[in-house]
């Protein structure tokens, strides 16, 4: 019996090259996951930049949504939710800021949500200093 692959969505801000550790991390994940068990998607919320083609060439499904204003943009949130729901993702792996990026899927689907904060100073979490 063939098992249906898991749909995994990585949500990123911009797709510009440079010192962005999140992009390098997602690229390594996409290259390392079994294509038979995982169908990988990358969505950019603030423009794809030149890295969209790199992900496409690696067999990753790429989408660009206009949600650059984040939590202050209800229209962008609606676009995100409208695109997200029919895809039936198993896992959403969030690599950018924005609480609604993870809250909307949690409230409306069964997708598991992973928040991955890249480049945070040691001892801080969401702007709060830890002891």
Z-matrix of the N, CA and C atoms (Angstrom, degrees):
N
C 1 1.449
C 2 1.531 1 110.03
N 3 1.297 2 116.03 1 126.50
C 4 1.464 3 121.58 2 179.74
C 5 1.522 4 109.63 3 -82.13
N 6 1.321 5 115.18 4 131.50
C 7 1.461 6 120.98 5 179.89
C 8 1.526 7 108.68 6 -90.98
N 9 1.311 8 115.53 7 134.77
C 10 1.462 9 121.44 8 178.10
C 11 1.531 10 109.06 9 -66.95
N 12 1.347 11 117.97 10 134.45
C 13 1.472 12 119.36 11 -178.65
C 14 1.528 13 112.00 12 -69.16
N 15 1.325 14 115.04 13 151.74
C 16 1.463 15 121.70 14 174.99
C 17 1.525 16 108.72 15 -76.51
N 18 1.322 17 116.26 16 135.78
C 19 1.462 18 121.43 17 173.03
C 20 1.521 19 107.95 18 -90.72
N 21 1.322 20 116.32 19 118.60
C 22 1.462 21 122.64 20 -178.75
C 23 1.523 22 108.65 21 -115.10
N 24 1.333 23 116.02 22 127.33
C 25 1.455 24 121.45 23 178.83
C 26 1.519 25 109.94 24 -112.39
N 27 1.333 26 116.00 25 125.31
C 28 1.460 27 122.54 26 171.78
C 29 1.518 28 107.11 27 -102.62
N 30 1.336 29 117.12 28 123.52
C 31 1.463 30 122.11 29 -179.62
C 32 1.526 31 108.36 30 -105.76
N 33 1.332 32 114.67 31 123.15
C 34 1.461 33 122.17 32 -178.90
C 35 1.525 34 109.58 33 -124.91
N 36 1.326 35 115.76 34 161.69
C 37 1.459 36 120.90 35 174.97
C 38 1.508 37 109.86 36 -78.34
N 39 1.326 38 117.35 37 -93.72
C 40 1.467 39 122.87 38 -178.78
C 41 1.520 40 110.97 39 -98.21
N 42 1.315 41 115.15 40 152.83
C 43 1.453 42 121.28 41 178.04
C 44 1.504 43 113.04 42 -104.82
N 45 1.308 44 116.23 43 35.63
C 46 1.458 45 120.42 44 -179.93
C 47 1.526 46 110.19 45 -86.95
N 48 1.326 47 117.71 46 139.62
C 49 1.465 48 119.55 47 177.73
C 50 1.523 49 110.85 48 -71.83
N 51 1.293 50 115.20 49 167.00
C 52 1.466 51 119.85 50 179.16
C 53 1.510 52 109.91 51 138.20
N 54 1.300 53 116.28 52 -146.57
C 55 1.449 54 121.55 53 -175.64
C 56 1.513 55 113.53 54 -86.29
N 57 1.296 56 117.78 55 29.71
C 58 1.452 57 121.02 56 -176.98
C 59 1.532 58 109.98 57 -82.88
N 60 1.319 59 116.77 58 104.25
C 61 1.466 60 121.06 59 -178.00
C 62 1.517 61 111.95 60 -65.66
N 63 1.321 62 117.92 61 -30.21
C 64 1.461 63 120.57 62 -179.93
C 65 1.524 64 110.73 63 -62.57
N 66 1.313 65 117.18 64 -42.26
C 67 1.459 66 119.99 65 -179.72
C 68 1.523 67 111.64 66 -64.82
N 69 1.328 68 116.26 67 -42.25
C 70 1.479 69 119.29 68 177.84
C 71 1.528 70 110.39 69 -63.58
N 72 1.312 71 116.49 70 -40.46
C 73 1.461 72 121.43 71 -179.83
C 74 1.528 73 110.96 72 -64.32
N 75 1.323 74 116.89 73 -46.86
C 76 1.466 75 121.18 74 -179.85
C 77 1.525 76 110.59 75 -64.83
N 78 1.320 77 116.95 76 -39.94
C 79 1.465 78 120.27 77 177.62
C 80 1.527 79 110.34 78 -59.10
N 81 1.333 80 116.99 79 -44.88
C 82 1.469 81 120.71 80 179.04
C 83 1.528 82 111.23 81 -64.13
N 84 1.329 83 117.55 82 -41.06
C 85 1.471 84 120.55 83 177.55
C 86 1.526 85 111.28 84 -62.48
N 87 1.321 86 116.00 85 -46.44
C 88 1.461 87 119.98 86 -179.14
C 89 1.523 88 111.76 87 -61.62
N 90 1.318 89 116.76 88 -39.33
C 91 1.466 90 120.81 89 179.81
C 92 1.520 91 112.23 90 -73.65
N 93 1.340 92 117.39 91 -27.22
C 94 1.450 93 120.61 92 -174.82
C 95 1.521 94 115.64 93 -91.22
N 96 1.316 95 117.77 94 -16.73
C 97 1.464 96 119.75 95 -178.00
C 98 1.523 97 111.03 96 -81.08
N 99 1.308 98 115.75 97 144.86
C 100 1.457 99 121.74 98 177.24
C 101 1.524 100 109.55 99 -65.85
N 102 1.329 101 116.28 100 126.44
C 103 1.465 102 120.30 101 179.58
C 104 1.524 103 111.72 102 -70.56
N 105 1.320 104 117.04 103 -20.06
C 106 1.465 105 120.57 104 177.86
C 107 1.525 106 111.57 105 -77.07
N 108 1.321 107 117.60 106 -29.46
C 109 1.471 108 121.45 107 -176.56
C 110 1.521 109 114.05 108 -101.40
N 111 1.361 110 116.90 109 -21.77
C 112 1.464 111 120.35 110 -175.39
C 113 1.527 112 110.71 111 -134.07
N 114 1.304 113 115.72 112 131.64
C 115 1.456 114 122.07 113 171.95
C 116 1.521 115 106.06 114 -105.04
N 117 1.323 116 116.29 115 112.74
C 118 1.460 117 121.48 116 -171.13
C 119 1.524 118 111.15 117 -97.85
N 120 1.333 119 114.78 118 136.15
C 121 1.460 120 122.99 119 177.83
C 122 1.527 121 107.83 120 -126.86
N 123 1.330 122 116.59 121 147.10
C 124 1.464 123 122.25 122 173.25
C 125 1.521 124 107.11 123 -128.54
N 126 1.333 125 115.17 124 125.79
C 127 1.460 126 120.75 125 175.38
C 128 1.516 127 108.66 126 -115.06
N 129 1.327 128 115.65 127 131.46
C 130 1.457 129 122.57 128 174.56
C 131 1.528 130 107.97 129 -102.02
N 132 1.306 131 116.68 130 130.31
C 133 1.466 132 120.64 131 -178.32
C 134 1.523 133 112.89 132 -92.26
N 135 1.325 134 117.50 133 -14.18
C 136 1.463 135 120.33 134 -174.98
C 137 1.530 136 111.17 135 -136.36
N 138 1.300 137 117.18 136 47.36
C 139 1.456 138 121.20 137 178.20
C 140 1.516 139 112.33 138 93.66
N 141 1.310 140 115.87 139 136.89
C 142 1.457 141 120.88 140 -174.59
C 143 1.516 142 113.19 141 -79.00
N 144 1.293 143 118.11 142 -36.76
C 145 1.451 144 119.35 143 -175.66
C 146 1.522 145 110.49 144 65.92
N 147 1.307 146 117.48 145 -172.51
C 148 1.465 147 121.03 146 -177.11
C 149 1.528 148 114.47 147 -71.69
N 150 1.317 149 118.19 148 -13.18
C 151 1.462 150 119.16 149 -177.51
C 152 1.528 151 113.43 150 -77.56
N 153 1.315 152 117.91 151 -15.12
C 154 1.468 153 119.78 152 178.13
C 155 1.524 154 110.25 153 -58.96
N 156 1.315 155 117.27 154 -44.03
C 157 1.463 156 120.24 155 179.48
C 158 1.518 157 111.90 156 -64.52
N 159 1.308 158 116.79 157 -36.80
C 160 1.470 159 120.43 158 178.01
C 161 1.531 160 110.60 159 -61.23
N 162 1.325 161 116.48 160 -44.19
C 163 1.467 162 119.78 161 177.60
C 164 1.528 163 110.91 162 -65.72
N 165 1.323 164 117.11 163 -41.07
C 166 1.474 165 120.14 164 179.23
C 167 1.524 166 111.17 165 -61.30
N 168 1.335 167 116.82 166 -42.24
C 169 1.462 168 120.70 167 179.44
C 170 1.522 169 111.71 168 -63.62
N 171 1.337 170 116.57 169 -26.03
C 172 1.459 171 121.00 170 178.61
C 173 1.531 172 111.42 171 -85.54
N 174 1.340 173 117.24 172 4.74
C 175 1.458 174 120.37 173 177.94
C 176 1.515 175 114.46 174 87.34
N 177 1.326 176 117.39 175 14.47
C 178 1.458 177 122.39 176 -179.82
C 179 1.521 178 108.47 177 -93.69
N 180 1.321 179 116.21 178 136.67
C 181 1.458 180 120.56 179 176.85
C 182 1.525 181 108.43 180 -81.16
N 183 1.325 182 116.50 181 124.90
C 184 1.469 183 122.59 182 -173.93
C 185 1.522 184 109.68 183 -115.73
N 186 1.321 185 114.25 184 141.24
C 187 1.464 186 121.01 185 175.91
C 188 1.523 187 108.49 186 -141.24
N 189 1.329 188 116.36 187 144.99
C 190 1.454 189 121.79 188 178.28
C 191 1.521 190 108.13 189 -118.19
N 192 1.330 191 115.42 190 123.97
C 193 1.458 192 121.65 191 177.25
C 194 1.523 193 108.52 192 -115.83
N 195 1.301 194 116.87 193 146.61
C 196 1.452 195 121.21 194 178.42
C 197 1.528 196 109.03 195 -92.85
N 198 1.327 197 115.67 196 90.34
C 199 1.466 198 120.60 197 178.17
C 200 1.527 199 108.46 198 -138.18
N 201 1.316 200 116.49 199 45.16
C 202 1.456 201 121.96 200 -175.33
C 203 1.518 202 112.85 201 -68.47
N 204 1.337 203 118.36 202 -26.84
C 205 1.468 204 120.68 203 -177.41
C 206 1.522 205 112.23 204 -80.52
N 207 1.308 206 118.08 205 -4.88
C 208 1.465 207 122.06 206 174.66
C 209 1.519 208 113.81 207 64.10
N 210 1.324 209 115.02 208 -136.58
C 211 1.458 210 121.32 209 -173.06
C 212 1.528 211 113.37 210 -63.01
N 213 1.322 212 117.56 211 -17.41
C 214 1.470 213 121.48 212 -179.34
C 215 1.524 214 112.03 213 -89.83
N 216 1.320 215 117.85 214 8.77
C 217 1.468 216 121.97 215 -175.05
C 218 1.526 217 110.34 216 -123.71
N 219 1.346 218 118.29 217 89.51
C 220 1.463 219 120.02 218 -178.82
C 221 1.525 220 113.30 219 -64.97
N 222 1.321 221 117.82 220 -29.74
C 223 1.465 222 120.27 221 178.03
C 224 1.533 223 109.87 222 -67.94
N 225 1.335 224 116.63 223 -42.14
C 226 1.462 225 120.18 224 176.22
C 227 1.518 226 111.66 225 -62.90
N 228 1.327 227 116.88 226 -39.19
C 229 1.471 228 121.17 227 177.27
C 230 1.517 229 110.10 228 -62.29
N 231 1.325 230 116.77 229 -42.70
C 232 1.466 231 120.74 230 179.35
C 233 1.536 232 110.33 231 -62.84
N 234 1.353 233 116.77 232 -43.45
C 235 1.469 234 119.89 233 178.15
C 236 1.527 235 110.61 234 -60.20
N 237 1.337 236 116.06 235 -43.62
C 238 1.467 237 120.75 236 -179.73
C 239 1.529 238 110.57 237 -61.38
N 240 1.319 239 116.76 238 -50.10
C 241 1.472 240 121.00 239 -178.20
C 242 1.524 241 111.09 240 -63.65
N 243 1.306 242 116.52 241 -40.89
C 244 1.467 243 120.93 242 -180.00
C 245 1.530 244 111.48 243 -63.77
N 246 1.323 245 117.37 244 -35.49
C 247 1.464 246 121.33 245 177.52
C 248 1.524 247 111.58 246 -78.28
N 249 1.329 248 116.31 247 -33.51
C 250 1.465 249 121.38 248 -173.93
C 251 1.534 250 112.99 249 -73.32
N 252 1.296 251 116.97 250 -47.78
C 253 1.467 252 120.84 251 -170.27
C 254 1.528 253 115.06 252 -56.55
N 255 1.330 254 120.16 253 -47.22
C 256 1.472 255 118.44 254 -177.69
C 257 1.524 256 114.57 255 -70.02
N 258 1.309 257 118.39 256 -16.09
C 259 1.467 258 121.34 257 -176.71
C 260 1.529 259 113.30 258 -73.95
N 261 1.306 260 117.67 259 -22.36
C 262 1.477 261 122.60 260 179.75
C 263 1.534 262 112.22 261 55.46
N 264 1.322 263 115.33 262 55.73
C 265 1.455 264 120.51 263 177.93
C 266 1.526 265 110.15 264 -71.45
N 267 1.318 266 115.96 265 143.13
C 268 1.462 267 121.95 266 174.18
C 269 1.520 268 110.64 267 -85.13
N 270 1.339 269 115.26 268 -36.87
C 271 1.461 270 121.65 269 -176.03
C 272 1.526 271 109.05 270 -136.35
N 273 1.328 272 116.04 271 133.87
C 274 1.457 273 122.54 272 169.90
C 275 1.522 274 106.12 273 -112.61
N 276 1.314 275 116.76 274 120.64
C 277 1.462 276 122.34 275 179.71
C 278 1.520 277 106.99 276 -110.43
N 279 1.310 278 117.01 277 105.21
C 280 1.463 279 123.24 278 -175.02
C 281 1.520 280 110.25 279 -90.91
N 282 1.342 281 115.28 280 125.21
C 283 1.469 282 122.00 281 -178.55
C 284 1.523 283 111.99 282 -116.49
N 285 1.316 284 117.84 283 14.62
C 286 1.464 285 121.10 284 -177.97
C 287 1.523 286 108.53 285 -138.32
N 288 1.312 287 116.30 286 171.67
C 289 1.456 288 121.34 287 179.92
C 290 1.519 289 110.22 288 -73.88
N 291 1.308 290 116.39 289 165.76
C 292 1.453 291 122.03 290 174.46
C 293 1.515 292 112.37 291 120.01
N 294 1.315 293 115.82 292 106.39
C 295 1.466 294 118.88 293 -177.00
C 296 1.519 295 112.39 294 -68.09
N 297 1.337 296 118.74 295 -30.24
C 298 1.457 297 119.61 296 -178.67
C 299 1.520 298 112.30 297 -71.72
N 300 1.327 299 117.99 298 -21.39
C 301 1.463 300 121.04 299 176.27
C 302 1.521 301 109.62 300 -59.93
N 303 1.313 302 117.51 301 -36.40
C 304 1.468 303 120.17 302 179.38
C 305 1.520 304 112.98 303 -96.70
N 306 1.328 305 118.64 304 -28.27
C 307 1.459 306 120.42 305 -177.41
C 308 1.523 307 112.89 306 -73.23
N 309 1.312 308 118.26 307 -41.63
C 310 1.464 309 120.36 308 -179.29
C 311 1.527 310 112.11 309 -59.20
N 312 1.337 311 119.46 310 -49.66
C 313 1.468 312 118.65 311 176.92
C 314 1.535 313 113.31 312 -62.58
N 315 1.327 314 117.13 313 -37.77
C 316 1.463 315 119.79 314 179.13
C 317 1.520 316 111.51 315 -62.60
N 318 1.323 317 116.61 316 -36.85
C 319 1.458 318 120.96 317 -176.80
C 320 1.528 319 113.02 318 -80.02
N 321 1.316 320 118.33 319 -21.90
C 322 1.460 321 120.23 320 -170.47
C 323 1.530 322 115.35 321 -121.22
N 324 1.335 323 117.95 322 -8.31
C 325 1.464 324 119.78 323 -178.51
C 326 1.528 325 109.55 324 -139.81
N 327 1.305 326 115.60 325 179.84
C 328 1.465 327 121.25 326 177.05
C 329 1.523 328 112.17 327 -100.19
N 330 1.315 329 117.04 328 8.89
C 331 1.462 330 121.14 329 -178.14
C 332 1.525 331 110.52 330 -62.92
N 333 1.310 332 116.15 331 140.64
C 334 1.461 333 122.18 332 171.98
C 335 1.524 334 107.76 333 -81.52
N 336 1.309 335 116.79 334 138.92
C 337 1.459 336 121.24 335 -176.24
C 338 1.517 337 109.71 336 -116.97
N 339 1.338 338 115.31 337 129.66
C 340 1.458 339 122.76 338 176.98
C 341 1.520 340 107.25 339 -117.88
N 342 1.323 341 117.10 340 126.10
C 343 1.459 342 122.05 341 176.04
C 344 1.521 343 107.95 342 -102.99
N 345 1.312 344 115.95 343 125.04
C 346 1.463 345 121.55 344 -177.47
C 347 1.521 346 107.68 345 -123.97
N 348 1.308 347 117.43 346 108.16
C 349 1.459 348 122.16 347 -179.80
C 350 1.525 349 109.43 348 -92.54
N 351 1.302 350 116.13 349 116.10
C 352 1.455 351 122.15 350 -178.69
C 353 1.522 352 109.73 351 -99.22
N 354 1.310 353 116.63 352 140.36
C 355 1.450 354 121.30 353 171.97
C 356 1.516 355 115.39 354 70.74
N 357 1.317 356 118.26 355 23.98
C 358 1.463 357 121.30 356 177.00
C 359 1.518 358 109.11 357 -80.49
N 360 1.327 359 117.32 358 139.87
C 361 1.466 360 118.81 359 174.71
C 362 1.528 361 110.58 360 -61.03
N 363 1.283 362 116.28 361 145.23
C 364 1.460 363 121.32 362 -179.64
C 365 1.527 364 110.39 363 -57.83
N 366 1.334 365 115.91 364 133.47
C 367 1.461 366 120.53 365 176.15
C 368 1.514 367 114.45 366 88.92
N 369 1.341 368 118.49 367 6.90
C 370 1.458 369 119.17 368 176.87
C 371 1.517 370 109.90 369 -122.32
N 372 1.300 371 115.24 370 149.18
C 373 1.451 372 121.54 371 176.28
C 374 1.509 373 107.80 372 -145.92
N 375 1.316 374 115.61 373 116.53
C 376 1.470 375 121.65 374 179.04
C 377 1.511 376 112.26 375 52.76
N 378 1.316 377 116.37 376 41.79
C 379 1.451 378 121.20 377 174.98
C 380 1.510 379 115.46 378 81.22
N 381 1.325 380 118.05 379 3.31
C 382 1.463 381 121.45 380 -179.12
C 383 1.524 382 109.02 381 -109.82
N 384 1.309 383 117.09 382 129.11
C 385 1.459 384 121.61 383 179.09
C 386 1.529 385 108.65 384 -74.17
N 387 1.316 386 116.33 385 128.69
C 388 1.460 387 122.02 386 178.90
C 389 1.531 388 109.58 387 -91.52
N 390 1.337 389 118.09 388 152.62
C 391 1.462 390 120.02 389 179.21
C 392 1.519 391 112.33 390 -67.14
